[in-house]
């Protein structure tokens, strides 16, 4: 394999880039590293390079790490698993080339980024593109949760330089900012970035909101204040950031719910076999694998109940619900919504779809529900008040994220035996609505109040006050200042009165 002269337009624009053609791939290489990369390029695509190991894999890319002579490098190999990936590469150019040029542009603007070395195309059926960058030694991505004040201030200064330089990065989150052993910050993953003039206020607001997306309240979180102060954010920019954060949070909730039926780091989609498709929740680990294996044995057990919606089985460590295809996907997705919103719920394990019906498998929470505990007087006054406060926080987060639970009652709430959290089970009634749906939220609260009265009002006024404090604080943490006003109180009371039932007897 011998180097070929680069195309004329690249010869004028980037005289320091050399194009290397081979049987298996074609690469454009920084002239300083041609001799060191030539033997590896002769071996084929990066996944065939010796001594390179995989460090990360996702649905859209693989990341490899190895050495080129005495140089440590990372290789990002873009996957073209879907036709949309190939169409995007044809319309916008190979993603490796786009990121290569973005990294060079960022470094030309005095922004610290990983040094680009080469990009190329693997000449296989999928025409995968790859990018080679110099490894940043001893560097790790920032955590998505709250940062220490000094580090948050450094990030704020970096974001200000990024925005002033005209870098509009649509995917700039904490994990795409690396910090090395000297606490220096580096930018990586600029595939979706573009350069222009200094950003306008709405673009800055969206960038800051996206970076703070994982924090409760976003820019209102105490950990975000050092970042915004170091950025030099004006009151107008802070207000615009808060509005952008609320919009992005709602979109992120819907996007996270779609992961329930997509192959990603949270879900594994097993290849259809005999018209059976299985979605396993990867964070559940061995529990999900075991649940899928036992799903075929459900016919050997008598269901706990069976009705119009389907059957329910309760086994030692899992609960199985049989539903039609649409209801099963909605039920499985609801657990992802609650997980994103930080609401304790029964952990999803798997969704098994068959030609005629579907089965949702979730973790079983041992013990009695809150209604049964109240009827048996299992909870002391202090324990009941603590449970009411936790429940208020959970319902407040539920409504602040635009979620509704039309089956919210004490029979569908349990205390987790290890954490003590109030866990929501039976998520058939969970729907994604609007955070401003006060009518629906009042109906949820009225239904819960009716269930509370049916159980004998354990803890009485003290529990209600603890619930309201937790509910209001949770809504405020998500950027919603509205409280339960008089019209909403009247609707709650009307709903609770219409659902009132006789006092539930204690279970024998």
C-alpha positions in Angstrom: 0.0 0.0 0.0 1.4 3.3 -1.1 0.2 6.8 -0.2 -1.8 8.5 -2.9 -2.0 12.3 -3.4 -4.9 13.8 -1.6 -7.8 15.3 -3.6 -7.2 18.7 -5.0 -9.7 20.5 -2.7 -8.1 18.9 0.3 -4.6 19.7 -1.0 -5.5 23.4 -1.0 -7.5 23.3 2.3 -5.4 20.9 4.4 -1.9 20.5 2.9 -0.8 18.6 6.1 -3.3 15.7 5.4 -2.1 12.7 3.4 -4.6 10.1 2.0 -3.6 6.5 2.3 -5.5 4.0 0.1 -5.6 0.3 0.8 -7.5 -2.9 0.0 -9.7 -2.7 3.1 -9.9 0.9 4.0 -9.0 4.5 3.0 -7.8 7.0 5.5 -6.8 10.6 5.6 -3.9 11.0 8.0 -2.1 13.8 9.7 1.2 13.9 7.8 3.2 13.6 11.1 1.7 10.2 11.8 1.6 8.5 8.4 4.6 6.2 8.9 3.3 5.0 12.2 -0.3 4.4 11.0 0.6 2.8 7.6 1.2 -0.8 9.0 -2.1 -0.7 10.9 -4.1 0.6 7.9 -2.6 -2.2 5.8 -4.2 -4.7 8.2 -7.7 -3.5 7.5 -10.4 -1.8 9.5 -9.6 -0.7 13.1 -11.5 -3.7 14.6 -8.9 -5.9 12.9 -5.9 -4.0 14.3 -3.7 -6.2 16.6 -3.4 -5.2 20.3 -6.4 -2.9 20.2 -9.1 -3.6 22.7 -12.7 -2.4 23.0 -13.5 0.0 25.8 -17.0 1.1 24.9 -19.9 -0.1 22.7 -23.2 1.5 21.9 -25.8 1.3 19.2 -24.0 3.9 17.1 -20.3 3.4 17.7 -17.5 1.3 19.2 -14.5 2.8 20.9 -11.2 1.0 20.8 -7.9 1.8 22.5 -4.3 0.8 21.6 -0.9 2.0 20.6 0.6 3.3 17.3 4.3 2.9 18.0 4.9 4.9 21.1 1.6 6.8 20.8 -1.5 5.9 22.7 -4.6 6.4 20.7 -8.4 6.0 20.8 -10.3 4.8 17.8 -14.0 5.6 17.3 -15.6 3.2 14.9 -19.0 4.4 13.8 -21.6 1.7 13.2 -24.1 1.8 10.3 -26.6 -0.6 11.8 -29.6 1.1 10.3 -30.4 2.5 6.9 -30.8 6.0 8.5 -27.1 5.9 9.5 -26.1 5.3 5.9 -28.4 7.9 4.6 -27.0 10.5 7.1 -23.5 9.7 6.1 -24.4 10.2 2.4 -26.1 13.5 3.0 -23.9 15.1 5.7 -20.6 13.2 5.1 -19.0 10.5 7.1 -19.4 11.1 10.8 -15.7 10.4 11.4 -14.7 13.1 8.9 -17.2 15.6 10.5 -15.8 15.1 13.9 -12.2 15.2 12.7 -12.8 18.6 11.2 -14.7 19.8 14.2 -11.8 18.8 16.5 -9.4 20.7 14.3 -11.6 23.8 14.2 -12.0 23.7 18.0 -8.2 23.5 18.5 -7.8 26.4 16.1 -10.0 28.4 18.4 -7.8 27.6 21.4 -10.2 25.1 22.9 -8.7 22.0 24.6 -9.9 18.9 22.7 -8.5 15.4 21.9 -6.0 15.8 19.1 -7.3 14.3 15.8 -4.8 12.1 14.0 -6.8 10.4 11.1 -10.2 9.5 9.8 -11.1 6.9 7.2 -13.7 4.6 5.7 -13.7 0.8 6.0 -14.4 -0.7 2.6 -16.9 -3.4 3.8 -20.6 -3.8 3.1 -21.5 -1.2 5.7 -18.9 1.4 4.7 -18.1 2.2 8.3 -16.1 5.3 9.1 -13.5 5.6 11.9 -11.7 8.4 13.7 -8.3 8.1 15.4 -7.4 10.6 18.2 -4.5 10.9 20.6 -5.4 9.5 24.1 -5.7 12.0 26.9 -3.7 10.3 29.7 -5.5 9.7 33.0 -8.7 11.5 31.9 -12.2 10.6 32.9 -15.6 12.1 32.0 -17.3 14.3 34.5 -20.2 12.7 36.5 -23.7 13.8 35.6 -24.6 14.5 39.2 -23.6 17.6 41.2 -20.0 18.7 40.9 -17.8 20.2 43.6 -17.9 24.0 43.6 -14.4 24.5 42.3 -14.9 22.0 39.5 -18.3 23.5 38.7 -16.7 26.9 38.4 -14.0 25.6 36.0 -16.8 24.0 33.9 -18.6 27.3 33.8 -15.6 29.1 32.5 -15.1 26.4 29.9 -18.7 26.6 28.7 -18.3 30.4 28.4 -15.2 30.0 26.2 -17.0 27.4 24.1 -20.0 29.6 23.5 -18.0 32.8 22.9 -15.9 30.8 20.3 -19.1 30.0 18.4 -19.1 26.3 19.1 -22.7 25.0 19.1 -22.5 21.4 20.4 -25.9 19.7 20.6 -24.5 16.8 22.7 -22.3 18.6 25.2 -23.1 16.9 28.5 -20.8 16.2 31.5 -19.5 12.9 30.2 -18.2 14.6 27.1 -15.9 16.8 29.2 -12.9 14.9 30.4 -10.8 16.0 33.4 -7.2 14.8 33.6 -4.8 14.3 36.6 -4.0 18.0 36.6 -7.7 18.9 36.7 -7.6 20.3 33.2 -10.8 20.0 31.2 -10.9 18.6 27.6 -13.7 18.5 25.1 -14.5 15.2 23.3 -17.2 13.8 21.0 -18.0 16.8 18.7 -19.8 14.8 16.0 -23.0 16.9 16.3 -21.2 20.3 16.7 -21.0 23.2 14.3 -19.1 26.5 14.3 -20.3 30.0 13.7 -20.5 33.4 15.4 -20.7 33.8 19.2 -23.9 32.1 20.3 -27.1 34.0 20.9 -28.8 34.0 24.3 -31.3 31.3 23.3 -28.5 29.0 22.1 -26.5 29.6 25.3 -29.6 28.9 27.4 -30.2 25.6 25.6 -26.5 24.6 25.9 -26.5 25.3 29.6 -29.8 23.6 30.1 -28.6 20.5 28.3 -25.4 20.4 30.4 -27.5 20.6 33.6 -30.2 18.2 32.5 -29.5 15.5 35.1 -29.7 17.9 38.1 -33.0 18.3 39.8 -34.2 21.8 39.0 -31.4 22.3 36.5 -30.1 25.9 36.9 -32.1 26.2 40.2 -30.0 23.4 41.9 -27.5 24.6 44.4 -24.6 22.8 42.6 -25.4 24.8 39.4 -24.9 28.2 41.0 -21.0 28.1 40.9 -21.2 27.1 37.3 -23.5 29.9 36.3 -21.6 32.5 38.4 -18.3 31.5 36.7 -20.0 31.6 33.3 -21.1 35.1 34.1 -24.8 34.3 33.4 -27.1 37.4 33.4 -30.5 37.2 35.0 -32.1 37.1 31.6 -29.9 34.1 30.6 -30.7 32.3 33.9 -34.4 32.7 33.3 -34.1 31.5 29.7 -32.0 28.5 30.9 -34.7 27.6 33.4 -37.4 27.6 30.7 -35.2 25.6 28.3 -34.4 23.1 31.0 -38.0 22.4 31.6 -38.7 21.8 27.9 -35.6 19.5 27.5 -36.5 17.6 30.7 -39.9 16.7 29.2 -38.3 15.6 25.9 -35.7 13.6 27.7 -38.4 11.7 29.6 -40.1 10.7 26.4 -36.8 9.8 24.8 -35.8 7.7 27.8 -39.1 5.9 27.6 -38.4 4.9 24.0 -35.3 3.0 25.2 -37.6 0.4 26.6 -38.0 -1.2 23.1 -34.6 -0.2 21.6 -31.2 -1.8 21.8 -29.2 0.5 24.0 -27.2 0.4 27.3 -30.5 -0.1 29.2 -32.2 -2.6 27.0 -31.1 -5.7 25.1 -33.4 -6.8 22.2 -33.1 -10.5 21.5 -33.4 -11.5 17.8 -36.9 -12.7 16.9 -37.1 -16.5 17.0 -40.3 -18.3 16.0 -42.1 -14.9 16.1 -41.0 -14.2 19.7 -39.3 -10.9 20.6 -37.8 -10.3 24.0 -36.7 -7.0 25.6 -34.4 -7.4 28.6 -33.7 -4.6 31.1 -29.9 -4.7 31.3 -29.5 -3.0 34.7 -31.5 -5.9 36.2 -28.6 -8.3 35.2 -29.1 -11.9 36.2 -32.7 -11.3 37.4 -33.8 -10.4 33.9 -32.1 -13.4 32.4 -33.7 -15.7 35.0 -37.1 -14.1 34.5 -37.0 -14.6 30.7 -36.1 -18.3 31.2 -39.0 -18.8 33.6 -41.6 -17.0 31.4 -42.2 -20.1 29.3 -43.2 -21.9 32.5 -46.0 -19.6 33.5 -48.6 -22.0 32.0 -47.7 -24.5 34.8 -48.8 -22.0 37.5 -52.3 -20.9 38.3 -52.7 -17.1 37.8 -53.5 -15.0 40.9 -56.2 -13.3 38.9 -57.5 -13.3 35.3 -59.8 -10.9 33.7 -60.6 -8.7 30.7 -57.1 -7.1 30.6 -55.2 -10.4 31.1 -53.7 -12.6 33.8 -51.4 -11.9 36.6 -48.9 -14.4 38.2 -47.0 -13.8 41.4 -43.9 -16.0 41.8 -41.2 -16.0 44.4 -39.1 -13.2 42.9 -41.1 -11.8 40.1 -44.6 -10.7 39.0 -45.8 -11.5 35.5 -48.6 -9.6 33.8 -50.2 -10.8 30.5 -51.5 -8.0 28.4 -52.2 -7.2 24.7 -49.2 -5.9 22.8 -50.0 -2.2 23.1 -50.8 -2.4 26.9 -47.7 -4.5 27.6 -45.4 -2.0 25.9 -47.1 0.9 27.7 -46.7 -0.9 31.0 -43.0 -1.7 30.3 -42.3 1.8 29.2 -44.0 3.3 32.3 -41.3 1.7 34.5 -38.6 3.5 32.4 -40.5 6.8 32.8 -40.5 6.4 36.6 -36.9 5.4 36.6 -35.9 8.5 34.7 -38.0 10.7 37.0 -36.3 9.2 40.1 -39.6 7.6 41.5 -39.2 4.3 43.3 -41.0 1.5 41.5 -40.8 -2.2 41.0 -37.8 -2.8 38.8 -38.7 -3.9 35.2 -37.1 -7.2 34.1 -38.3 -8.1 30.6 -41.0 -7.8 28.0 -41.8 -11.0 26.0 -43.9 -10.5 22.9 -45.6 -13.5 21.3 -47.9 -13.5 18.2 -51.1 -13.6 20.3 -50.1 -11.8 23.5 -47.3 -10.2 25.5 -46.0 -10.7 29.1 -44.3 -8.1 31.2 -42.0 -9.3 34.0 -41.1 -7.1 37.0 -39.4 -7.6 40.2 -41.5 -8.7 43.2 -41.4 -6.5 46.3 -42.0 -8.8 49.3 -44.4 -7.8 52.0 -47.8 -6.2 52.4 -49.1 -3.1 50.6 -49.7 0.1 52.6 -53.5 -0.5 52.8 -53.0 -3.9 54.4 -50.3 -2.5 56.7 -52.7 0.3 57.8 -55.6 -2.2 58.4 -53.3 -4.3 60.6 -51.8 -1.2 62.3 -48.3 -2.4 61.4 -47.0 1.1 61.2 -46.3 3.3 64.1 -47.3 7.0 64.0 -43.7 8.0 63.3 -43.3 5.4 60.5 -46.6 6.4 59.0 -45.6 10.1 58.9 -42.2 9.1 57.3 -43.9 7.0 54.7 -46.3 9.8 53.9 -43.4 12.3 53.4 -41.7 9.8 51.0 -44.9 9.2 49.2 -45.5 13.0 48.8 -42.0 13.3 47.3 -42.7 10.4 44.9 -46.1 11.8 43.7 -44.6 15.3 43.5 -41.9 14.1 41.2 -44.5 12.1 39.2 -46.6 15.2 38.5 -43.7 17.5 38.0 -42.5 15.3 35.2 -45.9 15.3 33.5 -46.8 11.8 34.6 -50.2 10.6 35.8 -51.2 7.4 37.7 -54.9 6.7 37.3 -54.6 3.8 39.7 -52.8 5.6 42.5 -54.0 4.1 45.8 -52.5 2.5 48.9 -53.2 -1.0 47.6 -50.6 -0.3 44.8 -47.9 1.1 47.2 -45.4 -0.9 49.2 -42.5 -0.2 51.5 -39.2 -1.5 50.2 -37.8 -3.9 52.8 -34.2 -2.6 52.5 -34.4 1.1 51.6 -37.7 2.0 53.3 -38.8 3.9 50.2 -42.5 3.9 49.1 -42.5 1.8 45.9 -45.1 2.1 43.2 -46.3 -1.2 41.8 -49.0 -2.1 39.2 -48.2 0.7 36.7 -51.1 0.0 34.3 -52.5 3.4 35.0 -49.4 5.5 34.4 -49.7 7.9 31.5 -47.5 10.7 30.1 -49.4 14.0 30.1 -48.4 17.6 30.8 -46.9 19.0 34.0 -49.7 21.7 33.9 -52.5 19.1 33.8 -53.9 20.3 37.1 -57.3 18.5 36.6 -55.6 15.1 36.1 -53.2 15.7 39.0 -56.2 16.5 41.3 -57.9 13.3 40.2 -54.8 11.4 41.2 -54.6 13.0 44.6 -58.3 12.6 45.1 -58.1 8.9 44.4 -55.2 8.6 46.8 -57.1 10.5 49.5 -60.1 8.2 49.1 -57.8 5.2 49.6 -56.3 6.9 52.6 -59.7 7.4 54.2 -60.8 3.9 53.3 -57.8 2.5 55.2 -58.9 4.4 58.3 -56.7 7.6 57.8 -53.6 6.2 59.6 -51.7 9.1 61.2 -54.6 11.5 60.3 -53.6 15.2 60.0 -49.9 14.7 60.6 -49.6 12.3 57.6 -51.5 14.7 55.4 -49.2 17.5 56.3 -46.1 15.4 55.7 -47.4 14.3 52.4 -48.2 17.9 51.3 -44.7 19.1 52.4 -43.0 16.4 50.4 -45.3 16.9 47.4 -44.7 20.7 47.3 -40.9 20.4 47.7 -40.6 17.8 45.0 -42.5 20.0 42.5 -40.3 23.0 43.5 -37.1 20.9 42.9 -38.3 20.3 39.4 -38.8 24.0 38.7 -42.6 24.1 39.4 -43.7 26.7 41.9 -47.4 26.1 41.8 -49.0 24.8 45.0 -52.3 23.1 45.7 -54.7 26.0 45.5 -58.3 26.2 46.5 -59.9 25.1 43.1 -57.6 22.1 43.1 -58.4 21.3 46.7 -62.1 21.3 45.9 -61.5 19.0 42.9 -59.5 16.7 45.1 -62.2 16.6 47.7 -64.9 16.0 45.1 -62.9 13.1 43.6 -62.2 11.6 47.0 -65.9 11.8 48.1 -67.0 10.1 44.9 -64.6 7.2 45.5 -65.2 6.8 49.2 -65.6 3.2 50.3 -66.4 1.4 53.7 -63.4 1.0 56.0 -61.3 -1.9 54.8 -61.2 -4.8 57.4 -57.9 -6.1 58.7 -56.6 -9.2 56.8 -56.8 -12.3 58.8 
